[in-house]
């Protein structure tokens, strides 16, 4: 089909909105992109095992099976359409800016960057938690030093370029899946219990465990818009982003459901499941060899999560600096095509926070993830009205019904999550969100930062 003059004009306008540094970015293809994104959204069946004890096995598997269709699938569809129209580095942050203007664009980028300080600090601590189970003297300052070493090593490898980070992601994915598949195969020969019973823990009401289960499920399926932050580093962004989202979503759902489902079918001990229990379950199901292999896989899974988190989240402040929201030196690229200064500053903050108990703070972090994810789906809705004739290689199916699906269900899910938040979270999470407007005022008028014109399409 020959593009119309209007479509050609709109496409030229979109091209003008691409970052000027795009020519200096290194690029990777589908396989490493998929491996890195899987590492970010799952990293293996690790770190969420407490959901079975807290919510009950039946409720836990119900959440793990249903939540994706109301949370990460709508976000994936919104990201795919927006990327097909505006395939720009910084992805969801620049889409929010194009849809809603400078203020909300800044909030999206700031909340994403600041919130993930808590998240990646946790990954350093988690790595040492797994080690401490086998090396008792790893605690206190030794544990902190180990967490900092892990975070700095992953940051250094990220600074060497997305190609390095991408193929590291492939190697980590293979290393994770080998013991996971091993556990599944062994479990299938020793099934003894119904893993879906009871629905909720005895003595607890449905409502009392609903919020805990939903929060953990939303955390596990969060962040699907993050893939777009490296759009400029994809060889074929308009094709590869859709392919990665299409493959990754079922991979993650199966990862979260199948291994614990089979392990619980063998053991039936859902009351014992805590953070990291999949390692113990593997040892009980398949012996010391499988337990050791799963321990190594769990450590690799944490490294994979940290590797992917540093990759995706540090592109946002670099892009914001390029747009004039943050000091220009923060967005300067190295000879490897990476924002090494944004990576370095982020890693310093990760290491500082890794000294403290950050597990509870992750429940605060989820509010920033909710905010950025909602801005992404609302941007898809807004751009349908703001630029209806812009060329889109992918459109959310179902017409207006499809748009309502990707907006209403995530919004309802987020409202329920906020309603069921713990008192600690309700007290402090709004303060984290409030840093966005404060930072905007300080940087815009205190430091005289002047953003460059936002991405535009001709039909605006």
Buried (B, 14 or more C-beta within 10 A) or exposed (E): EEEEEEBEBBBEBBEEBBBEBBEBBBBBEBBBBBBBBBBBBBBBBBBBBBBBBBBBBBBBBBBBBEBBBBBBBBBBBBBBBBBBBBBBBBBBBBBBBBBBEBBBBBBBBBBBBBBBBBBBBBBBBBBBBBBBBEEEEBEEEBBBBBBBBBBBEBBBBBBBBBBBBBBBBBEBBEBBBBBBEBBBEBBEEEEEBEBBEEBBBEEBEEEEBBBBBBBBBBBBBBBBBBBBBBBBBBEEBBBBBBBBBEBBBEBBBBBBBBBBBBBBBBBBBBEBBEBBBBBBBBBBBBEEEBBBBBBBBBBBBBBBBBBBBBBBBBBBBBBBBBBBBBBEEBBBBBEBBBBBBBBBBBBBBBBEBBBEEBEEBBBBBBBBBBBBBBBBBBBBBBBBEBBEEBBBEBBBEEEEEBBEBBBEBBBEBBEBBBEBBBEEBBEBBEEBBEBBEEBBEEBBEEEEBEBEEBBBBBBE
